[in-house]
Amino acid sequence: MSPDPADPRFLDELVALRRRLHATPEIGLHLPVTQQIVLEALDALEVPDLEITLGRETTSVVAVLRGGRPGPVVLLRGDMDALPLTEDTGLPYASTNGAMHACGHDLHVAGLVGAARLLAAERESLPGTVVFMFQPGEEGYDGAGAMLREGVLEAAGERPIAAYGVHVGADAPTGLVSGRAGTLMAAYSVLDVRVIGRGGHGSRPHHALDPVPATAEMISALYSRITRRYSAFDPVVLTVGEVHAGSAPNIIPDQTHFRAGVRSFSTDTTAALVEDLPSFVTGLGRAHGLRVEATMRTVLPATINDAAEAEFFARTAQDLFGEEEYLELDDPRTGSEDFSRVLAEVPGAYGFIGAARDYDPADPPASNHSPQATFDDSVLARQAQLLATLARRRLVQAAGEGDPGI
């Protein structure tokens, strides 16, 4: 008998899985406990020929579910890693190991397992294949990049025609799905600058070559550069969050070092920044007679939803839950996401689903990445249903069988 997303027993199983994951969070690319929990959950699906591949570079899990009828491939993704935070929620299943699922990736894993369960139950009628991508290292470790290098897009023997994922929000109404076509989340780059002068005694600055005033000028000028060089309609967000200079108030240091995080929203602007900003600070340093070592690397590209797939994502959410349960976002989010790497290779869509506990717009709850962040477990059934329906409808659509409905 096929599981019913509305059946309380279906939700209860996902909640138990999610809370087990929440109590045992792991950070980065190597998540052996999490990987084992995922493998146990997949084994419980009782699909004898489910094809499972484990990562070599990471503790990733890729599961391939082949339908009973021939057809293309669709990929669904859930990230698995936690954050280096000490949890402060008071929940009975709270983490006590110094890490925390403060971004909701435990829900992502449980929701993806739920989608696998729904699709496995109807596999005989499924015209194609679904790849389930359980990914470590989203929180700054580029786990998606590692999985791409290891061949996640070729896991089923042919590349997916579409890829989908969702991210829960601790500060959005439970169950509200949101998204947009085009840029959904920002690219993230890091500008790294070392300014090299000549140290000396603070009482005789004319005998030294002080890098500090030039560094201060560079930092200020970078903020001006962003507002005057780049369009307000294709914005850039720059934050110099790290500055190092000197060891005592009466010593002129021989060098300084600072780093800036830079967010951008289009491929062209990101590429322009990588060329422009290092050249800009180098020129300023040269004007002061200083040597500058400046580099800028793009950590993650922008998350860009394919227009047709974004419309399909929105329509599916509306058909499932009602038009009032889908919100079209006017603007991109300024955070970054490594599912962007998958969407750069495969047309697809990424979106958000609210999971706030006791949401009150007048007093919003703690957001993702807060040690007080909590999530409403009831969203898991909706999350699983959305992912499974996206995959099934897309495969049926690609098979030329029309809109399969809900």
Backbone hydrogen bonds, N-H to C=O, Kabsch-Sander energy under -0.5 kcal/mol:
donor,donor_aa,acceptor,acceptor_aa,energy
7,D,4,D,-2.1
10,F,7,D,-1.1
11,L,7,D,-1.5
12,D,8,P,-2.7
13,E,9,R,-1.8
14,L,10,F,-1.6
15,V,11,L,-2.7
16,A,12,D,-2.3
17,L,13,E,-1.9
18,R,14,L,-2.9
19,R,15,V,-2.6
20,R,16,A,-1.8
21,L,17,L,-2.2
22,H,18,R,-2.5
23,A,19,R,-1.7
24,T,20,R,-0.6
24,T,21,L,-1.0
30,H,27,I,-0.5
31,L,29,L,-0.7
35,Q,31,L,-2.8
36,Q,32,P,-1.9
37,I,33,V,-2.1
38,V,34,T,-2.4
39,L,35,Q,-2.4
40,E,36,Q,-2.3
41,A,37,I,-2.1
42,L,38,V,-2.4
43,D,39,L,-2.4
44,A,40,E,-1.6
45,L,42,L,-1.3
46,E,43,D,-1.6
50,L,47,V,-1.7
51,E,64,V,-2.2
52,I,50,L,-0.7
53,T,62,V,-2.7
55,G,60,S,-1.9
59,T,29,L,-2.2
61,V,134,F,-2.0
62,V,53,T,-2.5
63,A,132,F,-2.1
64,V,51,E,-2.8
65,L,63,A,-0.6
65,L,130,V,-2.9
66,R,64,V,-0.6
67,G,65,L,-0.5
67,G,128,G,-2.7
68,G,123,R,-3.4
69,R,126,L,-2.0
74,V,129,T,-2.3
75,L,162,A,-2.4
76,L,131,V,-3.0
77,R,164,Y,-1.8
78,G,133,M,-2.8
80,M,135,Q,-3.1
81,D,135,Q,-0.5
82,A,26,E,-3.0
83,L,100,M,-2.8
85,L,83,L,-2.2
87,E,85,L,-0.7
88,D,371,P,-2.9
94,A,91,L,-1.7
100,M,83,L,-2.3
102,A,100,M,-1.9
104,G,101,H,-0.7
107,L,104,G,-0.7
108,H,104,G,-1.6
109,V,105,H,-2.3
110,A,106,D,-2.2
111,G,107,L,-3.0
112,L,108,H,-2.0
113,V,109,V,-2.4
114,G,110,A,-2.2
115,A,111,G,-2.0
116,A,112,L,-2.3
117,R,113,V,-2.1
118,L,114,G,-2.2
119,L,115,A,-2.5
120,A,116,A,-2.5
121,A,117,R,-1.5
122,E,118,L,-0.6
122,E,119,L,-0.8
123,R,120,A,-1.1
125,S,122,E,-1.2
126,L,123,R,-1.4
128,G,69,R,-1.0
128,G,126,L,-1.6
129,T,72,P,-2.8
130,V,65,L,-2.6
131,V,74,V,-2.6
132,F,63,A,-3.2
132,F,130,V,-0.5
133,M,76,L,-3.3
133,M,131,V,-0.6
134,F,61,V,-2.7
134,F,132,F,-0.8
135,Q,78,G,-2.5
135,Q,133,M,-0.8
137,G,28,G,-2.0
140,G,138,E,-2.6
141,Y,137,G,-0.8
143,G,137,G,-2.4
146,A,142,D,-1.7
147,M,143,G,-2.3
148,L,144,A,-2.3
149,R,145,G,-2.1
150,E,146,A,-1.5
151,G,148,L,-1.3
152,V,147,M,-2.3
154,E,151,G,-1.5
155,A,152,V,-1.0
157,G,154,E,-1.8
161,I,73,V,-3.2
162,A,73,V,-0.7
163,A,347,P,-1.1
164,Y,75,L,-2.2
165,G,349,A,-1.2
166,V,77,R,-0.5
167,H,351,G,-1.9
169,G,353,I,-1.6
172,A,169,G,-1.0
175,G,354,G,-2.9
176,L,173,P,-2.0
177,V,325,E,-2.7
178,S,352,F,-2.5
179,G,327,L,-1.6
182,G,305,N,-1.9
184,L,303,T,-3.5
185,M,303,T,-1.3
186,A,333,R,-0.9
186,A,335,G,-1.7
187,A,264,S,-3.6
188,Y,300,L,-2.4
189,S,262,V,-2.7
190,V,297,R,-2.5
191,L,260,A,-2.7
192,D,190,V,-0.5
192,D,295,T,-3.1
193,V,191,L,-0.5
193,V,258,F,-2.8
194,R,293,E,-2.4
195,V,256,T,-1.9
196,I,194,R,-0.6
196,I,291,R,-3.4
197,G,195,V,-0.5
197,G,254,D,-3.5
198,R,209,L,-2.3
200,G,252,I,-1.7
202,G,250,N,-2.6
204,R,201,H,-1.7
207,H,204,R,-1.9
208,A,205,P,-1.2
209,L,198,R,-2.8
214,A,210,D,-0.5
215,T,211,P,-2.0
216,A,212,V,-2.5
217,E,213,P,-2.2
218,M,214,A,-2.6
219,I,215,T,-2.5
220,S,216,A,-2.1
221,A,217,E,-2.9
222,L,218,M,-2.3
223,Y,219,I,-1.4
224,S,220,S,-1.5
225,R,221,A,-3.0
226,I,222,L,-2.1
227,T,223,Y,-1.3
228,R,224,S,-1.7
229,R,225,R,-2.5
230,Y,226,I,-1.1
234,D,231,S,-1.3
237,V,263,R,-2.4
238,L,236,V,-0.5
239,T,261,G,-2.5
241,G,239,T,-1.1
241,G,259,R,-0.9
242,E,259,R,-1.4
244,H,257,H,-3.0
246,G,255,Q,-0.6
251,I,248,A,-1.3
252,I,200,G,-2.8
256,T,195,V,-2.2
257,H,244,H,-2.4
258,F,193,V,-2.5
259,R,242,E,-2.4
260,A,191,L,-2.4
261,G,239,T,-2.7
262,V,189,S,-3.0
263,R,237,V,-3.1
264,S,187,A,-1.5
265,F,235,P,-0.6
270,T,266,S,-2.3
271,A,267,T,-2.2
272,A,268,D,-2.2
273,L,269,T,-2.5
274,V,270,T,-1.8
275,E,271,A,-1.2
276,D,272,A,-2.9
277,L,273,L,-2.0
279,S,275,E,-0.9
280,F,276,D,-2.5
281,V,277,L,-2.2
282,T,278,P,-1.9
283,G,279,S,-2.1
284,L,280,F,-1.8
285,G,281,V,-2.2
286,R,282,T,-2.3
287,A,283,G,-1.7
288,H,284,L,-0.8
288,H,285,G,-0.9
289,G,286,R,-1.7
290,L,285,G,-2.8
291,R,196,I,-2.2
293,E,194,R,-2.8
294,A,292,V,-0.6
295,T,192,D,-2.3
297,R,190,V,-1.9
299,V,188,Y,-1.9
299,V,297,R,-0.8
300,L,188,Y,-2.0
303,T,185,M,-1.7
304,I,302,A,-0.8
305,N,182,G,-3.2
305,N,303,T,-0.6
306,D,348,G,-2.0
310,A,306,D,-2.8
311,E,307,A,-1.9
312,F,308,A,-2.0
313,F,309,E,-2.6
314,A,310,A,-2.3
315,R,311,E,-2.5
316,T,312,F,-2.3
317,A,313,F,-2.1
318,Q,314,A,-2.4
319,D,315,R,-2.6
320,L,316,T,-2.1
321,F,317,A,-2.6
322,G,318,Q,-2.3
325,E,322,G,-1.8
326,Y,323,E,-1.4
327,L,177,V,-2.9
329,L,179,G,-2.6
329,L,327,L,-0.6
333,R,184,L,-3.4
340,S,337,E,-1.4
341,R,338,D,-1.6
343,L,339,F,-2.2
344,A,340,S,-1.3
345,E,342,V,-1.4
346,V,342,V,-2.4
349,A,163,A,-1.9
351,G,165,G,-1.6
352,F,178,S,-2.7
353,I,167,H,-2.2
354,G,176,L,-2.5
355,A,169,G,-3.0
356,A,172,A,-2.2
358,D,356,A,-0.6
363,D,360,D,-1.6
369,H,102,A,-2.1
370,S,367,S,-1.5
373,A,370,S,-1.8
376,D,355,A,-2.8
377,D,375,F,-0.7
379,V,376,D,-1.7
380,L,377,D,-2.0
381,A,378,S,-0.6
382,R,378,S,-0.6
383,Q,379,V,-2.7
384,A,380,L,-2.7
385,Q,381,A,-2.3
386,L,382,R,-2.5
387,L,383,Q,-2.2
388,A,384,A,-2.6
389,T,385,Q,-2.4
390,L,386,L,-2.4
391,A,387,L,-2.1
392,R,388,A,-2.6
393,R,389,T,-2.8
394,R,390,L,-1.9
395,L,391,A,-2.2
396,V,392,R,-2.4
397,Q,393,R,-2.7
398,A,394,R,-2.4
399,A,395,L,-1.7
400,G,397,Q,-1.5
401,E,396,V,-2.0
